[in-house]
Amino acid sequence: MVFKLIKKLTGKDIELIKEGDDLFERWRYEEALMKYREALDINPDAIDKVADKIKKIERILYLKKEGNRLFSKYKYSEALEKFKEVLKLNPYDEETKNKINEIKEKALKYYVELGDKEFKNNNYLKAKDYYNTALSYKNDLKVKEKIKEVEKFIKIKTLKEEGKKLFNNGDYTNALKKFEEVLKL
């Protein structure tokens, strides 16, 4: 008890709060939280100075943990939202900015792979959906080219189907026009 009083009188609680602030700015949230709690242990009246800081850090730690959990389950958009919330709480957190970039890269790769698989299976509309999802994470020229290519295949498939239908209905002239359009593509 006497020891706490001496620390309080010497401003140790204020020093610990400053240390906590410095650690927060360097994204060392757990350590900052310990400093704030240590300051409160010395001086419970310091709650006014650190209550919001403690809440903010606890929220950041929760969001990062939840974001990483979602990321590990391939729930990229949900994970991205969690890390964007962290940046709202601390816009200078480079570690979180790097994590956001990592998520975008992984999501891009994941959805391109799914799109490629569907493309190989002639599921062009699904492939296009996956490529568009990939683009929603990161603007990528190669993905845009894949979309153009898949759109071409969709057009070919549509023209062929229309041509077959016309042919089966005996409209050979218009069927021929559809097939000639396919050849132009």
C-alpha positions as a Python dict, from the first residue, in 0.01 Angstrom:
ca = {
    (1, 'M'): (0, 0, 0),
    (2, 'V'): (278, 243, 94),
    (3, 'F'): (466, 142, -218),
    (4, 'K'): (164, 233, -437),
    (5, 'L'): (132, 567, -261),
    (6, 'I'): (497, 646, -326),
    (7, 'K'): (457, 553, -695),
    (8, 'K'): (147, 771, -718),
    (9, 'L'): (320, 1065, -556),
    (10, 'T'): (621, 1033, -786),
    (11, 'G'): (401, 1032, -1098),
    (12, 'K'): (475, 671, -1189),
    (13, 'D'): (112, 631, -1303),
    (14, 'I'): (147, 920, -1550),
    (15, 'E'): (476, 778, -1673),
    (16, 'L'): (310, 441, -1732),
    (17, 'I'): (25, 605, -1925),
    (18, 'K'): (279, 782, -2149),
    (19, 'E'): (460, 451, -2203),
    (20, 'G'): (128, 293, -2291),
    (21, 'D'): (56, 569, -2540),
    (22, 'D'): (396, 519, -2701),
    (23, 'L'): (340, 143, -2726),
    (24, 'F'): (-3, 201, -2880),
    (25, 'E'): (151, 421, -3149),
    (26, 'R'): (393, 136, -3229),
    (27, 'W'): (104, -116, -3255),
    (28, 'R'): (219, -305, -2945),
    (29, 'Y'): (-131, -324, -2809),
    (30, 'E'): (-93, -596, -2546),
    (31, 'E'): (202, -417, -2388),
    (32, 'A'): (17, -83, -2394),
    (33, 'L'): (-279, -248, -2223),
    (34, 'M'): (-49, -379, -1949),
    (35, 'K'): (96, -30, -1893),
    (36, 'Y'): (-249, 125, -1864),
    (37, 'R'): (-363, -141, -1621),
    (38, 'E'): (-46, -100, -1419),
    (39, 'A'): (-114, 275, -1401),
    (40, 'L'): (-465, 200, -1274),
    (41, 'D'): (-325, -37, -1016),
    (42, 'I'): (-111, 247, -879),
    (43, 'N'): (-379, 513, -913),
    (44, 'P'): (-742, 402, -962),
    (45, 'D'): (-832, 769, -1013),
    (46, 'A'): (-645, 753, -1346),
    (47, 'I'): (-943, 564, -1490),
    (48, 'D'): (-1059, 887, -1655),
    (49, 'K'): (-732, 905, -1847),
    (50, 'V'): (-715, 544, -1962),
    (51, 'A'): (-1067, 397, -1976),
    (52, 'D'): (-1123, 491, -2342),
    (53, 'K'): (-772, 380, -2434),
    (54, 'I'): (-825, 41, -2273),
    (55, 'K'): (-1160, -2, -2453),
    (56, 'K'): (-999, 94, -2784),
    (57, 'I'): (-716, -156, -2742),
    (58, 'E'): (-951, -433, -2634),
    (59, 'R'): (-1161, -363, -2945),
    (60, 'I'): (-853, -366, -3169),
    (61, 'L'): (-731, -694, -3022),
    (62, 'Y'): (-1075, -850, -3068),
    (63, 'L'): (-1103, -726, -3429),
    (64, 'K'): (-757, -854, -3519),
    (65, 'K'): (-826, -1193, -3364),
    (66, 'E'): (-1164, -1220, -3538),
    (67, 'G'): (-1016, -1096, -3867),
    (68, 'N'): (-744, -1360, -3855),
    (69, 'R'): (-1000, -1630, -3772),
    (70, 'L'): (-1216, -1531, -4069),
    (71, 'F'): (-912, -1507, -4296),
    (72, 'S'): (-808, -1862, -4206),
    (73, 'K'): (-1158, -1978, -4310),
    (74, 'Y'): (-1131, -1805, -4652),
    (75, 'K'): (-1396, -1550, -4552),
    (76, 'Y'): (-1199, -1272, -4712),
    (77, 'S'): (-1456, -995, -4729),
    (78, 'E'): (-1555, -1040, -4364),
    (79, 'A'): (-1189, -1050, -4257),
    (80, 'L'): (-1119, -739, -4458),
    (81, 'E'): (-1399, -555, -4280),
    (82, 'K'): (-1254, -643, -3938),
    (83, 'F'): (-911, -509, -4031),
    (84, 'K'): (-1061, -195, -4184),
    (85, 'E'): (-1231, -135, -3849),
    (86, 'V'): (-890, -160, -3682),
    (87, 'L'): (-763, 113, -3913),
    (88, 'K'): (-1053, 334, -3811),
    (89, 'L'): (-935, 298, -3452),
    (90, 'N'): (-567, 344, -3538),
    (91, 'P'): (-509, 472, -3893),
    (92, 'Y'): (-130, 451, -3849),
    (93, 'D'): (-121, 75, -3788),
    (94, 'E'): (112, -42, -4067),
    (95, 'E'): (84, -403, -3953),
    (96, 'T'): (-291, -391, -4019),
    (97, 'K'): (-238, -219, -4355),
    (98, 'N'): (-4, -504, -4452),
    (99, 'K'): (-262, -759, -4340),
    (100, 'I'): (-527, -591, -4556),
    (101, 'N'): (-294, -613, -4857),
    (102, 'E'): (-225, -979, -4779),
    (103, 'I'): (-598, -1054, -4766),
    (104, 'K'): (-656, -877, -5097),
    (105, 'E'): (-374, -1072, -5263),
    (106, 'K'): (-495, -1408, -5127),
    (107, 'A'): (-855, -1334, -5224),
    (108, 'L'): (-751, -1233, -5574),
    (109, 'K'): (-556, -1554, -5619),
    (110, 'Y'): (-830, -1770, -5466),
    (111, 'Y'): (-1110, -1632, -5685),
    (112, 'V'): (-898, -1637, -6000),
    (113, 'E'): (-825, -2006, -5937),
    (114, 'L'): (-1197, -2075, -5893),
    (115, 'G'): (-1271, -1879, -6210),
    (116, 'D'): (-1006, -2069, -6405),
    (117, 'K'): (-1151, -2400, -6288),
    (118, 'E'): (-1502, -2302, -6398),
    (119, 'F'): (-1368, -2171, -6730),
    (120, 'K'): (-1200, -2505, -6801),
    (121, 'N'): (-1532, -2676, -6726),
    (122, 'N'): (-1710, -2445, -6974),
    (123, 'N'): (-1906, -2277, -6693),
    (124, 'Y'): (-1843, -1933, -6835),
    (125, 'L'): (-2097, -1737, -6632),
    (126, 'K'): (-1965, -1881, -6306),
    (127, 'A'): (-1610, -1813, -6419),
    (128, 'K'): (-1700, -1451, -6494),
    (129, 'D'): (-1860, -1415, -6150),
    (130, 'Y'): (-1544, -1544, -5982),
    (131, 'Y'): (-1323, -1313, -6188),
    (132, 'N'): (-1542, -1016, -6098),
    (133, 'T'): (-1521, -1114, -5733),
    (134, 'A'): (-1141, -1125, -5765),
    (135, 'L'): (-1149, -773, -5912),
    (136, 'S'): (-1352, -650, -5617),
    (137, 'Y'): (-1049, -720, -5398),
    (138, 'K'): (-781, -586, -5624),
    (139, 'N'): (-771, -419, -5962),
    (140, 'D'): (-570, -651, -6185),
    (141, 'L'): (-508, -624, -6560),
    (142, 'K'): (-473, -1000, -6610),
    (143, 'V'): (-810, -1061, -6445),
    (144, 'K'): (-968, -796, -6667),
    (145, 'E'): (-826, -980, -6969),
    (146, 'K'): (-970, -1307, -6839),
    (147, 'I'): (-1311, -1140, -6812),
    (148, 'K'): (-1287, -1021, -7174),
    (149, 'E'): (-1193, -1372, -7280),
    (150, 'V'): (-1479, -1534, -7090),
    (151, 'E'): (-1722, -1277, -7230),
    (152, 'K'): (-1607, -1377, -7577),
    (153, 'F'): (-1677, -1743, -7498),
    (154, 'I'): (-2019, -1651, -7357),
    (155, 'K'): (-2095, -1464, -7680),
    (156, 'I'): (-1980, -1761, -7890),
    (157, 'K'): (-2190, -2002, -7687),
    (158, 'T'): (-2495, -1777, -7717),
    (159, 'L'): (-2453, -1735, -8093),
    (160, 'K'): (-2409, -2109, -8141),
    (161, 'E'): (-2724, -2183, -7941),
    (162, 'E'): (-2921, -1923, -8136),
    (163, 'G'): (-2784, -2063, -8464),
    (164, 'K'): (-2879, -2420, -8370),
    (165, 'K'): (-3230, -2309, -8273),
    (166, 'L'): (-3275, -2125, -8602),
    (167, 'F'): (-3137, -2421, -8796),
    (168, 'N'): (-3371, -2665, -8618),
    (169, 'N'): (-3664, -2433, -8704),
    (170, 'G'): (-3563, -2438, -9072),
    (171, 'D'): (-3438, -2078, -9081),
    (172, 'Y'): (-3109, -2168, -9251),
    (173, 'T'): (-3024, -1816, -9368),
    (174, 'N'): (-3035, -1662, -9021),
    (175, 'A'): (-2872, -1970, -8871),
    (176, 'L'): (-2584, -1926, -9115),
    (177, 'K'): (-2551, -1559, -9012),
    (178, 'K'): (-2520, -1661, -8645),
    (179, 'F'): (-2253, -1918, -8727),
    (180, 'E'): (-2065, -1665, -8940),
    (181, 'E'): (-2067, -1424, -8643),
    (182, 'V'): (-1906, -1700, -8437),
    (183, 'L'): (-1629, -1731, -8693),
    (184, 'K'): (-1562, -1357, -8678),
    (185, 'L'): (-1497, -1381, -8306),
}
